[in-house]
Amino acid sequence: MTNRRQLLSAALAGTLGTLPPAIARALDIPAKVRTGTLQDVEHIVILMQENRSFDHYFGTLNGVQGFGDRFAIPVADVGARKGGTIFAQPRDGDPDTLIAPFPLDTAKDFRLMRVEGTPHSFKDAQDAWDHGRMGRWPDAKHNHAMGYFTRADLPFQYALAEAFTLCDAYFCSMHAGTNPNRLFHWTGKNGGAIDNGYDSLSADPAGHGGYDWTTYPERLSAAGVEWQVYQDMDDNFTDNPLAGFKTYRAAHKASSQRLMDLARRSIRTRDLDALKADVVAGKLPEVSWIVATAEGSEHPGPSSPAQGADYTARVLDALTANPDVWAKTVLLINFDENDGYFDHVPPPAPPSLDADGKPLGHSAIDTAGEYHVGDGKYNGRPYGLGPRVPMYVVSPWSRGGYVASEVFDHTSVIRFLETRFGVAEPNISAWRRAVCGDLTSCFDFATPNNQPFFQHLPVTKSLADKARSLGGRTTPRAPSLAAPVQAQGQRLRRATPYDLTADFAWEPVEVFPYLYLRNRSAERSAVFHLYDRLNLEQPPLRFTVAPGKAITTRGSTTCV
């Protein structure tokens, strides 16, 4: 009798021969199932790319929360905008003219593959978010921040998403640039950092010698979990945040065996060729971080989507070079921040504070460590979550073109490592632990090899070479107002933990109506955003509701 696995293998045979060898291997190698649980994963590899928002890449993909969102938030009237949603924005410098997300059509003008970047510091990111109002994005990020790519421009990225699992509720950790977000990713917190001041071994703008809290790689070492950073120290785009810590700076100059071992794992060159050699030899560590080159980083300007795709393909080539290793490996590919590119989904966040420091809403979860201290008008601003960014979950347990819509951020990657290896990270705040998941819902560990795959993944090198040959960066000109169109169709969806209700009522004896917000989830807190359509200049109220709990709000009064 022919079993299901044999039928699926036969169906795959006709397509795998047309794929690049690495991709064919990634899709054809079944998961090595021993327990049918997360414990079957023996290697976790993490590649964090640079500066793309979710809508900028996937706003037109069918079956995700993209440009077809029926619940786009309302925004205040300004200039020519009357009664609109977040998808119509006043132009930078010309509020009487509106701009919508517009396509960066590389078929018409390939120079748009290397589009100019946008402002992406803490302050302009806070201005674009605007406490959740998000109605004047181009004022902070410029008009070309509204540009987006489509399937035709990003063939590899779309094919990768449709081969494995794509997260459409993965948010960067804070409204800021590279280094603060990478601090969350590698250590669980930003320690108050809001800029890239400590992004190399020698940088010391504040004169304190470097960051001094414990990083997650150090915790893995203490627990006996093997780990390695793969990078070229001469060309890692200053994207390894460990270089900003006193411990690693001391290791860089040390002669003791312990510190020399720390330096070897973290701040020495070990490139993709070394990664492939380790895979082939069966020596891939339990946890690996990959720091891309500038050209491979996908960062606007120094890189491009085409060059980032080619780098990602090289990573897959290395990881699939030994089928027995890939059968036990998870590859997580995310982006540190959105640059300044537009994303329409308001990020979950603790309540904003009014001028008197009173929260606009309520959090049932402790928010210690989630508010900024200092910098004038930015004092008391929530750090995050920041805008959505792409996250691909690539593994034998996540095939099939699923979308995962549970809320995640960069600390979710550490949470996944915690869950697998049992090494806790106390730096992660109580609020993030409550609101953000641990990525385990992105996988099918019980029956991973029953998922067919009929997708062609394109070769990346020729498009990357073409992008590399471009003479410089291009700033696109936004066309006249035209609504973006999302492709129709459904997509397989991973389970989410949410069961949420919001009930509105007006008792005859009450001056104000009341809203009853309930979270029936047994495991995950949820953030409700309340926009007053009669007063959209006011920031939205935000309520973090704990699992199995409810919050009632009447006018300006909140009852827990």
C-alpha positions in Angstrom: 0.0 0.0 0.0 1.3 3.5 -0.9 1.4 5.7 2.2 0.8 9.5 2.4 4.5 10.3 2.5 5.1 8.3 -0.7 2.3 10.1 -2.5 3.6 13.5 -1.4 7.1 12.6 -2.5 5.8 11.5 -5.9 3.9 14.8 -6.3 7.1 16.7 -5.4 9.3 14.9 -7.8 8.2 16.9 -10.9 8.9 20.3 -9.3 12.1 19.7 -7.3 14.1 19.2 -10.4 13.5 22.8 -11.5 14.6 24.3 -8.2 18.0 25.6 -7.1 19.7 22.7 -5.4 19.7 24.3 -1.9 15.9 25.1 -2.1 15.1 21.6 -3.5 16.9 20.1 -0.5 15.2 22.3 2.0 11.8 21.3 0.8 12.5 17.6 0.1 14.2 16.8 3.4 11.6 15.6 5.9 11.8 16.5 9.5 13.5 14.0 11.8 10.6 13.1 14.1 11.6 11.4 17.4 9.2 12.8 19.9 6.8 14.9 17.8 7.6 17.9 20.0 9.9 20.9 20.0 12.6 18.7 21.4 13.1 17.3 17.9 14.7 20.6 17.0 18.4 20.3 17.6 19.7 23.5 15.8 18.2 27.0 15.8 19.7 29.5 13.3 18.8 33.2 13.4 19.3 35.6 10.5 18.2 39.2 11.2 18.1 41.4 8.1 17.7 45.1 7.8 15.1 47.8 7.5 11.9 46.7 5.8 8.3 46.9 7.0 5.7 44.2 6.5 3.5 46.3 4.2 6.6 47.5 2.2 7.2 43.8 1.3 3.9 41.9 1.7 1.1 44.4 1.8 -0.2 42.9 -1.5 0.2 39.2 -0.6 -3.1 37.4 -0.4 -4.3 36.0 2.9 -2.4 38.3 5.2 -3.3 41.5 7.1 -2.3 43.8 4.2 -3.6 46.6 2.1 -7.1 45.0 1.9 -7.5 45.3 5.7 -11.2 46.1 6.4 -10.4 47.5 9.8 -7.8 50.1 8.9 -7.7 52.7 11.7 -9.5 56.0 11.3 -7.3 59.2 11.3 -8.0 62.8 12.0 -9.0 65.2 9.2 -6.0 67.2 7.9 -5.7 69.2 4.7 -7.5 67.4 2.0 -8.2 64.3 4.1 -11.8 64.2 5.4 -13.1 61.1 7.2 -10.3 58.9 5.8 -8.2 56.0 7.1 -4.5 55.5 7.6 -4.1 54.6 4.0 -4.5 58.2 2.9 -1.7 60.4 4.2 -1.0 64.1 3.7 2.2 64.6 1.7 5.3 65.9 3.4 5.3 69.6 3.0 1.9 69.7 1.2 -0.9 68.6 3.5 -3.6 69.6 0.9 -2.4 66.7 -1.3 -2.8 63.1 -0.2 -0.6 60.2 -0.8 -1.4 56.5 -0.5 1.0 53.5 -0.5 2.3 53.3 -4.0 4.2 50.5 -6.0 7.9 50.6 -6.6 7.6 49.0 -10.0 11.1 47.6 -10.8 9.9 46.3 -14.1 9.4 49.9 -15.3 12.4 51.3 -13.5 14.9 48.8 -12.1 16.7 51.5 -10.2 13.9 51.3 -7.6 15.4 48.0 -6.5 17.9 50.1 -4.7 15.6 52.7 -3.3 16.8 55.5 -1.0 16.3 54.8 2.7 14.2 57.0 5.1 14.8 58.5 8.5 14.8 55.8 11.2 15.8 57.3 14.5 14.0 57.1 17.8 12.5 60.6 17.6 11.3 60.5 14.0 9.9 56.9 14.6 8.0 58.2 17.6 6.7 61.1 15.5 5.5 58.8 12.8 3.7 56.5 15.3 2.4 59.6 17.2 1.0 57.6 20.2 -0.9 55.4 17.8 -2.5 58.0 15.7 -0.2 57.4 12.7 -1.9 59.9 10.5 1.1 62.1 9.4 3.6 59.4 8.5 5.3 61.3 5.5 5.9 64.3 7.8 8.3 62.2 9.8 9.5 59.7 7.2 9.2 61.5 3.8 6.8 60.7 0.9 8.8 57.8 -0.5 8.3 55.9 2.8 4.9 55.0 1.4 6.5 52.9 -1.4 6.0 49.1 -1.5 7.1 46.1 -3.6 4.9 43.4 -5.1 5.4 39.7 -6.0 6.8 40.7 -9.4 9.6 42.7 -7.6 10.3 40.1 -4.9 10.0 36.7 -6.5 12.3 35.0 -4.0 10.7 36.6 -0.9 7.2 35.7 -2.0 8.1 32.2 -2.9 9.9 31.7 0.5 6.8 32.9 2.3 4.6 30.6 0.3 6.9 27.6 0.8 7.2 27.9 4.6 5.4 30.1 7.3 5.2 33.9 7.2 4.3 35.9 10.4 2.0 38.9 9.7 1.9 40.1 13.4 5.6 40.2 14.1 6.6 43.6 15.3 10.1 45.1 15.8 10.7 45.7 19.5 10.8 49.5 19.6 10.4 52.7 17.6 14.1 53.1 16.8 16.9 52.1 14.5 19.2 49.1 14.2 21.1 48.8 17.5 18.3 49.3 20.0 16.2 46.7 18.3 19.1 44.3 18.1 19.7 44.7 21.8 16.2 43.4 22.4 16.9 40.6 20.0 20.1 39.4 21.7 19.5 40.5 25.3 15.8 40.9 25.9 15.9 44.7 26.5 17.4 47.9 25.2 18.7 49.2 28.6 17.5 52.7 27.8 19.5 52.8 24.5 17.7 54.7 21.7 20.5 55.0 19.1 23.4 53.2 17.4 26.1 54.8 19.6 27.7 51.4 20.7 27.6 49.4 17.4 31.3 48.6 17.2 34.1 47.5 19.5 35.7 51.0 19.7 32.6 53.2 19.9 32.1 55.0 23.2 30.1 58.2 22.7 28.8 58.4 26.3 32.2 57.5 27.8 31.0 54.6 30.0 32.9 51.9 28.2 30.0 49.9 26.9 26.8 48.2 28.0 27.1 46.2 31.2 24.1 43.8 31.4 24.2 40.1 30.7 23.4 39.0 27.1 21.6 35.8 26.1 24.6 34.2 24.5 26.4 34.5 27.9 23.5 32.7 29.5 23.6 29.9 27.0 27.3 29.5 27.7 26.6 29.3 31.4 24.0 26.6 30.8 26.4 24.6 28.5 24.4 25.3 25.3 26.7 25.6 22.3 26.4 28.8 20.2 28.2 30.7 17.5 28.0 34.0 15.6 28.7 33.6 11.9 29.9 36.9 10.3 32.7 38.7 8.6 34.1 41.1 11.2 35.5 43.3 8.4 32.1 43.6 6.8 29.2 42.9 9.2 27.6 46.4 8.7 28.1 47.0 12.5 25.1 44.8 13.0 26.5 42.7 15.8 25.4 44.4 19.0 27.6 42.2 21.2 30.4 44.6 20.2 28.9 47.3 22.4 29.2 45.3 25.7 32.1 45.6 28.1 32.4 41.8 28.5 32.9 41.3 24.8 35.2 44.2 24.5 37.4 42.8 27.3 37.3 39.4 25.5 38.5 41.0 22.3 41.8 41.9 24.1 42.0 39.0 26.6 44.5 36.2 26.9 42.5 34.1 29.4 41.0 30.9 27.8 37.4 31.7 28.9 37.4 35.2 27.4 39.2 34.0 24.3 36.5 31.4 23.8 33.9 34.1 24.2 35.6 36.2 21.6 35.9 33.2 19.2 32.2 32.6 19.4 31.1 36.3 19.1 33.5 38.8 17.6 35.7 36.9 15.3 35.2 36.2 11.6 33.4 33.0 10.8 31.6 33.5 7.5 29.1 31.5 5.4 31.8 29.2 4.1 32.6 28.3 7.7 28.9 27.8 8.4 28.6 25.4 5.5 31.7 23.6 6.6 30.3 23.2 10.1 27.0 21.8 8.6 28.8 19.3 6.4 30.9 18.1 9.3 27.9 17.8 11.6 29.3 20.5 13.9 26.5 23.1 13.7 26.0 24.5 17.2 22.7 24.3 19.0 22.2 28.1 18.5 23.7 30.2 15.7 23.3 33.9 14.8 24.2 35.1 11.3 25.1 38.7 10.7 25.0 39.6 7.1 27.4 41.7 5.1 26.4 45.2 4.1 25.5 44.0 0.6 23.6 41.0 1.9 21.7 42.8 4.6 18.7 44.0 2.5 19.3 47.5 3.9 18.0 50.2 1.5 21.0 51.7 -0.4 23.9 49.5 0.5 21.8 46.5 -0.4 18.5 45.7 -2.0 15.8 43.0 -1.9 17.5 41.2 -4.7 20.9 41.1 -3.0 19.2 40.1 0.3 17.5 37.3 -1.5 20.8 36.0 -2.8 22.4 36.1 0.6 19.4 34.3 2.1 19.7 31.6 -0.6 23.4 31.2 0.3 22.4 30.6 3.9 19.9 28.0 2.8 22.5 26.4 0.6 24.8 26.1 3.6 22.2 24.7 6.0 20.9 22.1 3.6 24.4 20.9 2.6 23.9 18.0 5.1 20.4 16.6 5.0 20.7 15.0 8.4 21.4 18.4 9.9 18.6 20.3 8.1 16.1 17.6 9.2 16.7 18.9 12.8 17.1 22.7 12.1 14.9 25.8 12.3 15.9 28.9 10.5 14.3 32.2 11.6 14.6 35.2 9.3 13.4 38.5 10.6 14.2 42.2 10.2 15.5 44.5 12.9 13.3 47.5 12.1 11.2 49.0 9.3 13.6 51.8 8.3 10.9 54.4 7.9 8.7 52.4 5.6 5.0 52.6 6.2 3.0 49.9 7.9 -0.6 50.4 8.6 -1.2 48.1 11.7 -1.0 50.0 15.0 1.6 48.1 17.2 0.5 46.8 20.6 1.9 49.0 23.3 1.4 50.0 26.9 -0.9 53.1 27.3 0.6 56.4 26.3 0.8 59.0 29.1 -0.9 62.4 29.1 0.8 65.7 30.0 0.3 64.9 33.7 1.8 61.4 33.4 -1.6 59.7 33.6 -2.0 56.6 31.4 -4.4 56.9 28.5 -5.9 53.5 29.2 -4.8 50.7 31.5 -2.5 47.8 31.6 -3.3 44.8 33.8 0.4 43.7 33.3 3.4 45.4 34.9 4.9 47.9 32.4 8.2 48.4 34.2 11.0 49.1 31.7 8.7 49.9 28.8 8.8 53.7 29.0 11.6 56.1 28.0 13.2 58.4 30.5 14.6 61.7 29.2 14.7 63.7 25.9 12.1 66.4 26.6 8.9 65.7 24.7 9.8 62.1 24.3 10.0 61.5 28.1 7.6 58.8 29.1 7.0 57.5 25.6 6.4 53.7 25.3 9.4 52.1 23.6 7.3 49.8 21.6 6.2 47.6 20.2 7.4 49.1 16.9 6.0 48.6 13.4 5.5 45.2 11.8 8.5 43.7 10.0 8.6 40.4 7.9 9.4 37.2 9.7 9.9 33.9 7.8 9.9 30.6 9.8 11.8 28.2 7.6 12.1 24.5 8.7 10.9 21.0 7.9 8.2 21.7 10.6 6.9 24.9 9.0 6.3 24.1 5.4 3.1 24.8 3.5 2.6 28.5 2.9 1.0 29.2 6.3 0.5 32.7 7.9 1.0 33.0 11.6 -1.0 35.9 13.2 0.0 35.6 16.8 1.7 38.8 18.2 5.5 38.4 18.3 8.5 40.7 18.6 12.2 40.2 18.8 12.1 38.9 22.3 9.9 36.1 21.0 13.1 34.7 19.4 14.7 34.5 22.8 11.5 33.0 24.2 11.7 30.3 21.5 15.2 29.5 22.6 14.1 29.5 26.3 11.3 27.1 25.5 13.6 24.7 23.6 16.8 24.8 25.8 15.4 25.9 29.2 17.7 28.9 29.6 15.7 31.8 31.0 16.2 35.5 30.0 15.2 37.7 33.0 15.8 40.9 31.0 12.5 40.4 29.1 9.8 42.6 30.7 6.6 41.2 32.2 4.6 43.1 29.7 6.3 41.6 26.7 6.1 38.2 28.1 2.4 38.6 28.5 1.7 40.1 25.1 4.2 38.5 22.8 4.3 34.7 22.0 7.2 32.3 21.8 6.9 31.3 18.1 6.0 27.7 18.9 2.6 28.2 17.2 4.4 28.6 13.9 5.2 24.9 13.7 3.6 21.5 13.3 5.8 19.2 15.3 3.4 16.3 15.5 2.9 15.7 11.7 5.4 17.9 9.8 5.9 15.6 6.9 2.3 15.4 5.8 2.4 18.8 4.1 2.7 18.9 0.3 4.6 21.6 -1.5 4.1 22.7 -5.1 6.0 26.0 -5.3 8.8 27.1 -7.5 11.5 29.1 -5.8 13.5 31.3 -8.3 17.2 31.5 -8.8 18.5 34.7 -7.1 22.0 35.4 -8.5 21.1 37.1 -11.8 18.7 39.6 -10.2 21.3 40.3 -7.4 24.0 40.9 -10.0 21.7 43.4 -11.8 21.0 45.2 -8.5 24.7 45.3 -7.7 25.5 47.0 -11.0 23.2 50.0 -10.2 25.2 53.2 -9.8 23.5 54.5 -6.7 20.3 54.9 -4.8 17.0 56.2 -6.2 14.4 58.3 -4.4 11.1 57.4 -6.0 8.5 60.1 -6.8 5.1 59.3 -5.3 2.3 59.3 -7.9 -1.1 60.8 -7.5 -3.5 59.3 -5.0 -4.4 55.7 -5.9 -5.4 53.0 -3.4 -3.1 49.9 -3.2 -4.7 46.6 -4.2 -4.1 43.4 -2.2 -4.3 40.1 -4.1 -7.4 38.1 -3.4 -7.4 34.6 -2.0 -7.1 32.8 1.3 -4.0 31.3 3.0 -3.6 28.5 5.5 -3.4 29.9 9.0 -1.6 28.8 12.1 -3.6 28.7 15.3 -3.7 31.8 17.5 -4.4 31.9 21.2 -7.0 34.8 21.1 -10.7 34.8 22.1 -11.5 38.5 22.4 -14.8 40.4 22.7 -15.6 44.1 23.0 -19.2 44.9 24.1 -20.7 48.4 24.0 -23.7 49.4 26.1 -25.4 52.5 27.4 -27.4 52.3 30.7 -30.2 54.8 31.0 -28.9 56.0 34.4 -25.3 56.4 33.2 -23.9 59.7 31.9 -21.3 57.8 29.8 -21.6 54.6 27.8 -19.4 51.7 28.8 -17.2 49.3 27.0 -16.6 45.8 28.3 -13.3 44.4 27.0 -12.9 40.7 27.6 -9.9 38.4 26.9 -11.0 34.7 27.1 -7.6 33.4 26.2 -6.1 31.0 28.6 -2.5 32.0 27.9 -1.9 35.3 26.1 -2.6 38.9 27.2 -4.1 41.2 24.5 -3.9 44.9 23.7 -7.1 46.7 22.7 -6.8 50.0 20.9 -9.8 52.4 21.3 -10.1 55.3 18.8 -12.7 58.0 19.4 -14.0 58.8 15.9 -15.4 62.1 17.2 -12.0 63.2 18.5 -9.3 61.6 16.4 -6.8 64.2 17.3 -6.7 62.6 20.8 -4.4 59.5 21.1 -6.2 56.2 21.2 -6.7 54.6 24.6 -4.9 51.3 25.0 -5.8 48.5 27.4 -3.7 45.4 28.1 -6.1 42.7 29.3 -4.7 39.6 31.0 -5.8 36.1 30.1 -9.2 35.2 31.4 -9.8 38.8 32.6 -11.9 41.8 31.5 -11.7 45.6 31.7 -14.7 47.9 31.8 -14.2 51.5 30.8 -16.8 54.3 31.3 -15.8 57.6 29.9 -12.6 58.4 31.6 -13.0 55.7 34.3 -11.5 52.2 34.0 -12.6 49.3 36.2 -10.6 46.1 36.3 
